[in-house]
Amino acid sequence: MDERFQQVDKAQLARRFGAAARHYDAHARFQQEVGLALLDRMPGEPVTPASLSTSPISGLDLGCGTGFFLPHLASRCHQLHGLDLAPGMLQQAALRGSGARLLCGDAEQLPFADNAFDWIFSSLALQWCERPAQAFGELLRVVKPGGQIFFSTLLDESLWQLRAAWQQLDGRAHVNRFLSLPQLEQALARAGVSAPELRCITWDLAYLELPQLLRDLKGIGANQVNDTQGSAAPAGLSGRARLQQLAKAYEAFRQPDGRLLASYRVCLGHLSKPR
C-alpha cells in the first residue's frame, strides 16, 4: 500500500489551511453542501444516555477542519473525536463547543489504536493524501469490526473549466490532480475493501466573474498546486494582466444565463468493515 499518487508537503499543507482557518467557512459553501450530503447517508438515529449502559458509540471526524460538522456528528455518538492536519483549523474547531476531543494528525498515520471507532466520517479530506490506499487501510484499521466509514473525495474531473483555461493560457494545468474513479477503486481494493458503495455526483457552482471563484479557492487554502510529479510546482496566480488573460479564456464557459460555472466531481463513499 506504499504506492504514491502525489507528492505532498504536509507541513506546507497544514500551514496553508491553518492560515485560511479564520475565514474558511465564508468561502466553503461547496464543502458544506458536500458534507451535508454525506451526513444524509449516515444512520439518522441520535444516541441517548440510556445506551451508555450497553455499548457507548465512538465516532471520528477525519479532516474535521473548522469543525463545521462536529455539532451534527456529536448527536450520533457518545465519544466524538476530531482530527486534522492543521493546528490552525483545530483552534477554530475548538470554538464550536461540540465536546469533541480534537487531535492533530495525519490520515495516513492515524494516532489511534486498532478498532477504536464505531464509525468514521471524512468529507473532502482524503484527496490531499499522498498514498490513498494507505489512508483507506488506516481507516479500516481504526474502525471496529462491523463499523462504518463514510467519506467524500474529489475526482479528477473537478475544476476542469479552470484547468482548460489555464492550459489555453500557458499549457499548464495549475489545478490539483485528483484520483480518477478507477484509481479510487484500485486504492480501495489495495486497502482490502470489498464491495464499497460509491456514488459520483457533479456539483456545479455558479459565479458572476472568475475572481469570485479564485477568491473562494484562496479562502479555503486550496489555491496552490501540489507537486504531483516530483518537479518544481507551477507558478501560482500572480499579475493583473495574467489574471485578465485567464478570465478571458474562462469566458468560453459562461452560460446563456450569464453565469460562470465551476464543476466538481465528487465521490460519496460508504465502506463496512467485516465482522
N, C-alpha and C positions, 0 to 999 in steps of 0.2 A: 504493500500500500504506500510505497515511498515515491510513486511516480509524481513528478511535479508538473502542475498545469501552468503555473505562472510564478514569477519571482516577485515576492512582496517584501518590502522593507517594513517589518511590523512596527518598529519604533516610530518610523515616519508616519505610518498609517494611524497609529494611536495619537500622535501629536496633531495630525490633520483633523481627525474627528473630534479630538478634545478641544481644539481651538474653535470648532464650529458649534460646540455643545450649547452655548447660551442662546443662540438664535436658530438652532437646528429645527425646532418644531414649527417655526414660522415658515419654513421652506419645505416641509416634509409632508405635504398633503398626499402625495403618491404613496410614500412609505406608510402613512397612517391607513390609507384605503386598503393597501395590500395586507397589512397586519390584521385589520378588522375582518377581512375576508378569510384569513387563516383562522382567526378566532371562531368564526362561524362553523368551521369544520371540526372543532373540538366538542366533546360532550358538554352539554349546557347545564348540567345539574350542579348547583353550588353545594359545597360541603357544609356540614353542620357540626357544632361542638360535640353532639352526641356520638358522631362517628369516630371521635378520638379514642373511645374505649375499645374499638376494634382494630383498625389499621389506619393510622394517620397517613394522609396523602401528601407526597412531596413533589414539587414541580420546579422546573428550571426555565428561565427566560434567557436563552443563549444569544448574546449580542443585544442586550437589553437597551443599549443606547441611553437616551434621556429618561428611560423608564415609563414611556407613554402607555405601555400595555400592562405594567405591573399591577395597577389597581384592578384591571379587568381579570387578570390571572389570579389575584390573591383570593378571590372567592371560590376558586376551583381547587384549592389545596389548603392544607394546614401549615405547611412549611414551604415557603417560596424563596428561591434563590435567583438572583440576577447576576449575570456575568458579562463583562465587556472588556475589550482590549484597551480602551481609552479611559484613564482615570478621570479626565475632564467630563466624560459622559456620565460616569458613576456619581460624580458630585451633583450633577443635575438630577439624576435618578433618585438620589437620597432625599431630595426635596418633595418627592411625590407622597411620602408618608404611607407607603404601601405595607410596611412591615417586612419587606423582603430583605434577606441577607445579601448584601452586594459584595462581589469579589471581582478583582481584576485578573484576567486570564485569557488564554489563547484557546480557540476552539479546537486546534489541532493537538493540544496537550492539556486536556481538562484537569483542573485541580480537585477532582472528586474521586471517591472510592468507587469500585465496581458496584453496579446495581443500587445506585443511590437514589434514583428518582422514579416516580410512577409515570411521569410524562415530561416531555421537553417541548418547549415552544421556541422557534427560532425564525424570525422574519427578516429577510433581506440582509443577512449577515454572512452566510456561508460562501457567497460569491467572492469574498475577499481572501479566502484560504488559498494557500499555495498547493496543498495536496488534498483535494476533495475527498478521495477515498479514505485518507487517514482521519479527516474530520468526521465522516459518517461512521467510521469504525469507533471513534471516541464516543459518539452519541450512543451507539449500541452498547458500548462497554458500561456507561454510567447509568443507563436506564435499566429498570428491573425486568426480569423475565415476565412477559405479558404486558410490559409497558408500551407506551405510545409516544411517537415522535411526530411532531407537526412542524413543517418547515416551508418557507418560501425562499426562492432564489431567482436571480435574473438569468436569462438565457441569451444566446449570442445574437439574436435579432434586435436586442434592446438598443435604442437610440440610433437606429440605422439611418435616419434622416441626417442627424448631426455628423455621423461618420461619413456619409456620402458628400455632404457639403464640404467637410474638411479635405477629403480626398480630391475633390474638384479644385480646391484652393492650392494644395501643396503635395498631394499624393500620399498623405499620411492620415491615419485614422483619428488620432487624438481622443479616442474613446476607449475605455477599459474593455478588454476582451473577456467574454463570459463563456461558460460551457455551452455547447450545443446539447440538445436533448439526448442524442445518442451518447455523448461524452458523460452526461449526468447519469444516465442509466448504467454505463460502464463503471463509473465510480461507485455507484451503489452496489453493483454486483461484486466488485473487488472488495468492498467492505463486508460482504457476506449478507447483504439484504436480499430477501426473497419476496417476490410479489409486492413491490411498492405500489401505492396508489398515487398516481401523478396526474395533475390536471394543469394544462397550459392555457394561459389567458393572455390576450393582448390588452394592455392599458394604453389608451390614447389620452395624453394630456394636451390641453389647448392653451396657447399663448397668443397674445396680440403681436408681440415682437420677440425676436430671438434673444435680446438681452435679458428678458424675464426668465427664460429657460437657463441661461448661463448663470444668472444670479441664484437660482434655486440649486443648481449643481454646486456652486461655490458655497452656498449657505449650509449645505449638509456635509461639506467636506469631500465631495465626490468629483471635484473638477480636475484633479490630477490623474494622470495615466500611470498605471503600474508598469514596471519594466517586465514585460512578459517574455522577452526573447533574450534577456541577458545583455542587452546593449544599452547605450545611454537612452534615457527617457526622452520622448519628443518634447519640444518646447511647448510651454503652456500658453494660455491665452495672454496676448500682450499686443499693445499698439492699436491705436484707434483705427488707423487705416486698415489694418489686418482684420479687425472685427467688422468693419464696414463691408469688406470683401466677403467675409464669412456670412454675414447677414444677407448679402445679395445672392450668394449661392443657395442659401436656405429658402429663399423666396420660391424656389421651384416646388416646395412642399406646402405652400399656402393653399388653403381650401377655398371653395367657392363662397363660403360664408365669411371669409376673411380671416379665419383662424390659422395659426401655425401649429401643426401637430408634432409632438414628440412621443414616439411609441416605445413602450417597454414590453418585452415578452417575459412573462412571469410563470414559473412553475410552482404550484401549490402541491406539497407532498405530504403523505401520511405513511408512516412506517410502523410496524408492530414487531416487537422482539419476541421470538418464540419462547414459550414457557419451558 
